[in-house]
Amino acid sequence: MADFTSRIIHKLGLDVLSEVTPRGTVASGARVFLVKSSCAETVETGTLTAPPAGSYSPEQLEHDIEAFRDRLAEDCARKKLGLKPPPQSYTSIRVAPLDRDHWSSNLVALVDWQRPTTAIQRAVAEVLNLTAKEDGACKVRIEIAGRVIRADVLAIDMPTPCVIGRDLVREISGDVYHLFEETVDRFGKALRDVAKAKKQTVLVIGKYGENTERLRQVQALASIKGYHAILLKDYEDIQELSLPEKALLFGLLSCFVICDDTVASGHNEELPILANAGFVIAILCPTTGCSSWMHAHFPTSFRNVRVFEYSSDISARIQEAILWAEQQAQQVTRDWNELYPWRQATFPRGTD
């Protein structure tokens, strides 16, 4: 039996009150439910239409109502926090009836976050031989963003061949922002990938050749801590970038940098680039001295740089260096979030 009890749903750090009210049935026997989400003075409402009772199990009804409540609660929370949806955008889709294998030619579809349900132009539906039920919905297969899904779309008179609404967006990707990035804003998707990599990646620099084994040791110990440790030599060059620019790019993608400064090499050129960019850098240096005096002042000049000297047991010092770099990177994140006031709602105090 579906649960119509009013309750609090936690979304984006807010408590959203969710209420469900049955509104009876329509001529076809389909059941209608009014769903309301509220957070203080912010309110979002939506209508869920379910098939007649005989063709729909109570478990499926409960699943659909819960999913609808969850989506509407998130919409309400986003509205309360002032998180604006992406603008309307266009993408290419293909449509076919459920019982046929052939696809339509590519259709231009408008992705509209503000529209709750997906719709198709009535003239297009007729050309594709889509059969509409009494409530105007057609069962179709849609190919979009590299996925093929089954969906109910409304056949209505409108100027656009198809409008992708929130219902389909959620089913495709779970989040309208993800779909927008997949279909239109490739740069936005790249930024999300960078943000994810920034939390998990560690850049390891130093001399290659006979010294590569030591770098692999650093890489292995960082991996044990749950990081994805990378060496520049393991990745192909990007032809539009110089070697210093490649080091800077990989530094930007990393949570922190571990430098083995045992033997002089090209890393002596990379270190000042990374340090001047403000990255967190742990430098491993033998007690007999680092490879060059040219960056001996770095720990004094840059707050995010520290030297870890070692004699025989380098493994212990590597682990200490990783621990310090990890904590320092977290502190830097907190500092930036406190410095920029617009980050306060998205990254509350205490989150890294």
C-alpha atoms as one frame of an Amber mdcrd trajectory, in Angstrom:
protein
   0.000   0.000   0.000   1.423   3.361  -0.979   2.427   5.601   1.905   0.700
   9.002   1.767   2.030  10.127   5.157   3.508  13.617   5.256   7.163  13.492
   6.172  10.478  15.315   6.027  12.908  14.553   3.191  16.494  15.765   3.602
  17.848  17.384   0.453  20.970  19.519  -0.071  21.251  20.128   3.670  17.620
  21.288   4.000  14.526  19.696   5.551  11.754  19.565   2.940   8.181  18.682
   3.942   6.643  16.241   1.438   2.844  15.753   1.239   0.807  13.456  -1.043
  -2.929  13.888  -1.650  -4.975  11.399  -3.758  -7.213  13.298  -6.201  -9.355
  10.429  -7.490  -9.450   8.955 -10.999 -10.024  10.196 -14.544 -12.310   8.671
 -17.198  -9.687   6.092 -18.253  -9.402   4.827 -14.679  -5.960   6.365 -14.171
  -5.361   7.607 -10.636  -4.169  11.141  -9.921  -2.045  12.267  -6.972  -1.067
  15.801  -5.980   2.440  16.000  -4.519   3.596  19.084  -2.621   7.071  19.904
  -1.306   7.695  22.888   0.949  10.650  24.425   2.754   9.693  27.535   4.722
   7.997  29.811   2.182   9.318  27.909  -0.849   6.782  25.524  -2.389   6.872
  23.139  -5.365   3.849  21.097  -6.501   3.390  18.390  -9.102   0.795  15.908
 -10.318   1.506  12.199 -10.690  -0.810  10.107 -12.893  -0.732   6.340 -12.321
  -2.385   3.586 -14.414  -5.654   1.984 -13.245  -5.397  -0.187 -10.144  -5.854
  -3.488 -11.992  -2.868  -2.909 -14.282  -0.482  -1.625 -11.670   0.837  -3.370
  -8.564   0.744  -1.577  -5.196   4.542  -1.974  -4.998   5.041  -0.219  -8.349
   2.680   2.579  -7.324   4.579   3.090  -4.087   7.908   3.104  -5.970   6.686
   5.745  -8.435   5.210   7.954  -5.726   8.408   7.797  -3.667  10.554   8.610
  -6.698   8.282  11.547  -7.567   8.374  12.842  -3.982  12.150  12.614  -3.941
  12.536  14.529  -7.218  10.096  17.237  -6.167  11.809  17.640  -2.780  15.144
  18.204  -4.530  13.521  20.735  -6.873  12.182  22.577  -3.824  15.561  22.534
  -2.080  17.333  23.853  -5.175  14.761  26.631  -5.493  15.160  27.519  -1.808
  18.964  27.710  -2.147  18.711  29.772  -5.299  20.460  27.110  -7.392  19.300
  28.020 -10.862  18.796  25.230 -13.401  20.787  25.322 -16.632  19.212  27.319
 -19.458  17.055  25.698 -22.093  19.160  23.878 -24.647  18.733  21.819 -27.781
  19.936  18.316 -28.485  19.431  15.579 -31.083  17.260  12.516 -30.363  15.674
   9.596 -32.197  12.199   8.216 -31.457  10.412   4.949 -32.284   7.212   3.169
 -31.215   7.787   0.433 -28.641   6.680  -2.307 -31.039   8.898  -1.281 -33.964
  12.611  -1.527 -34.626  13.078   1.364 -37.020  14.070   4.781 -35.734  12.947
   8.201 -36.871  15.441  10.541 -38.429  17.213  12.781 -35.922  14.770  15.131
 -34.217  15.634  18.431 -32.596  14.537  18.345 -28.958  14.408  21.173 -26.445
  15.735  20.241 -22.979  13.584  22.272 -20.599  14.091  21.849 -16.846  10.976
  23.909 -16.109   8.670  21.487 -17.901   7.618  18.554 -15.659   6.728  16.085
 -18.452   8.203  15.198 -21.837   6.084  15.970 -24.903   6.214  15.310 -28.647
   4.622  17.352 -31.399   1.291  15.782 -32.421   2.184  15.964 -36.133   5.467
  14.125 -35.457   3.617  11.485 -33.436   1.276  10.872 -36.358   4.152  10.526
 -38.846   5.832   7.998 -36.528   2.534   6.145 -36.039   2.632   6.632 -32.296
  -0.588   5.539 -30.615  -1.813   7.833 -27.862  -3.807   6.590 -24.871  -6.855
   8.411 -23.525  -4.670  10.692 -21.439  -2.663  11.671 -24.558   0.485   9.713
 -23.619   2.382   7.611 -26.183   4.704   4.751 -25.260   7.984   5.180 -27.130
  11.671   4.364 -27.238  13.949   7.402 -27.202  17.656   7.477 -28.000  19.316
  10.410 -26.241  22.743  11.122 -24.761  23.968   7.691 -25.852  21.174   5.827
 -24.084  17.969   4.129 -25.226  15.085   4.244 -22.769  11.357   3.556 -22.718
   9.126   6.469 -21.828   5.613   7.882 -21.888   5.454  11.174 -23.784   2.480
  13.462 -24.337   1.416  14.137 -27.943   0.362  17.795 -28.078   0.246  20.717
 -30.493   3.429  22.761 -30.145   6.038  24.370 -32.432   8.986  22.197 -31.292
   9.250  18.537 -32.456   9.999  17.370 -28.904  10.508  18.861 -25.444  12.501
  16.825 -22.911  11.058  17.511 -19.450  12.214  16.781 -15.910  10.656  13.327
 -15.881  12.804  12.024 -18.721  15.899  13.925 -17.635  15.821  12.223 -14.237
  15.396   8.792 -15.783  18.258   9.339 -18.213  20.884  10.778 -15.914  19.461
  11.356 -12.445  20.145  15.082 -12.713  19.243  17.688 -15.327  22.675  19.270
 -14.916  24.349  16.022 -15.964  22.198  15.738 -19.079  22.836  19.372 -19.983
  26.557  18.765 -19.785  26.386  15.494 -21.749  24.384  16.963 -24.616  25.320
  20.634 -24.767  27.856  21.924 -22.280  30.869  19.676 -22.823  33.031  22.173
 -20.965  30.738  21.933 -17.945  31.125  18.159 -17.945  34.894  18.547 -18.121
  34.781  20.840 -15.090  32.828  18.251 -13.103  35.396  15.624 -14.024  38.181
  17.981 -12.904  36.453  18.549  -9.554  36.217  14.790  -9.023  39.848  14.203
 -10.043  41.019  17.007  -7.767  39.870  15.052  -4.706  41.475  11.751  -5.718
  44.653  12.434  -7.700  48.256  12.834  -6.492  50.992  13.995  -8.859  54.394
  12.356  -8.282  57.416  14.102  -9.826  61.153  13.461  -9.797  63.888  11.917
 -11.923  62.951   9.032 -14.188  65.338   6.380 -15.519  67.185   4.584 -12.717
  65.191   6.602 -10.153  61.760   5.570 -11.460  61.536   2.734  -8.926  61.585
   5.259  -6.080  58.750   7.202  -7.757  56.795   3.962  -8.105  57.247   3.420
  -4.368  55.706   6.808  -3.689  52.942   5.972  -6.152  52.202   2.665  -4.431
  52.028   4.147  -0.924  49.715   6.928  -2.115  47.501   4.338  -3.796  47.244
   2.395  -0.530  45.842   5.586   1.010  43.122   5.587  -1.633  44.609   8.113
  -4.065  45.145   7.777  -7.787  48.857   8.576  -7.975  50.168   9.552 -11.414
  53.519  10.175 -13.125  53.764  12.574 -16.045  55.707  10.019 -18.097  52.776
   7.590 -18.014  50.540   9.918 -20.022  50.857  11.048 -23.605  51.716  14.644
 -24.328  49.002  17.004 -25.509  50.422  18.522 -28.655  49.033  21.985 -27.873
  50.903  22.058 -24.535  54.576  22.538 -23.728  56.141  20.294 -21.077  55.891
  23.015 -18.373  52.232  23.494 -19.310  51.657  19.739 -19.054  53.107  19.757
 -15.523  50.876  22.697 -14.613  47.798  20.976 -16.035  48.477  17.779 -14.081
  49.085  19.871 -10.962  45.688  21.509 -11.410  44.103  18.061 -11.629  45.768
  16.877  -8.413  44.930  17.198  -4.744  48.639  17.597  -3.932  52.118  16.898
  -5.293  54.844  14.591  -3.954  58.333  15.417  -5.255  61.316  13.082  -4.917
  64.226  15.536  -4.915  66.996  12.962  -4.616  68.561  13.498  -8.046  68.483
  16.613 -10.234  66.247  16.347 -13.316  63.485  18.133 -15.185  61.487  18.291
 -11.957  63.776  21.171 -10.936  61.978  23.191 -13.630  58.554  21.840 -12.646
  58.865  22.634  -8.923  58.857  26.448  -9.193  55.945  26.324 -11.642  53.875
  24.217  -9.247  54.940  26.125  -6.123  54.155  29.517  -7.655  50.715  28.205
  -8.586  50.056  27.609  -4.873  49.833  23.826  -4.970  50.451  21.703  -1.875
  53.874  20.073  -2.365  55.704  17.591  -0.124  59.394  17.342  -1.065  61.334
  14.183  -0.196  64.982  15.046   0.300  67.963  12.963   1.570  69.630  14.229
   4.740  72.777  14.794   2.667  70.993  17.557   0.786  68.464  18.132  -1.974
  69.328  18.093  -5.652  69.626  21.884  -5.976  69.951  24.966  -3.795  67.720
  26.845  -6.247  64.561  25.789  -4.430  65.931  25.454  -0.888  63.916  28.555
   0.056  60.578  27.111  -1.027  59.392  25.984   2.450  60.076  29.518   3.699
  58.548  31.302   0.712  55.489  29.088   0.173  53.173  28.051   2.992  52.033
  24.958   1.077  55.514  23.487   0.594  57.341  21.320   3.133  60.544  19.275
   2.999  60.701  15.753   4.467  64.274  14.574   4.947  65.075  10.876   5.004
  68.149   8.700   5.548  67.462   4.977   5.245  63.736   4.386   5.865  62.172
   6.423   3.087  58.836   4.550   3.333  58.017   6.057   6.728  58.850   9.557
   5.473  56.733   9.061   2.363  53.759   8.174   4.559  54.374  11.230   6.744
  54.614  13.410   3.644  51.314  12.055   2.306  49.573  12.615   5.645  50.813
  16.215   5.882  49.915  16.970   2.246  46.464  15.489   2.721  45.774  17.624
   5.796  47.247  20.730   4.182  45.106  20.288   1.054  42.007  19.990   3.232
  42.956  23.181   5.067  43.456  25.025   1.779  39.988  23.896   0.664  38.457
  25.215   3.892  40.298  28.506   3.491  38.971  29.034  -0.043  35.415  28.153
   0.974  35.512  30.652   3.841  37.119  33.332   1.665  34.509  33.269  -1.115
  31.058  34.085   0.367  29.081  32.558  -2.526  30.475  29.130  -1.644  28.899
  29.116   1.816  25.582  27.551   0.736  27.150  24.941  -1.540  30.125  23.995
   0.706  29.062  24.485   4.361  31.707  24.882   7.052  33.209  21.532   7.975
  33.023  19.967   4.508  36.062  19.285   2.316
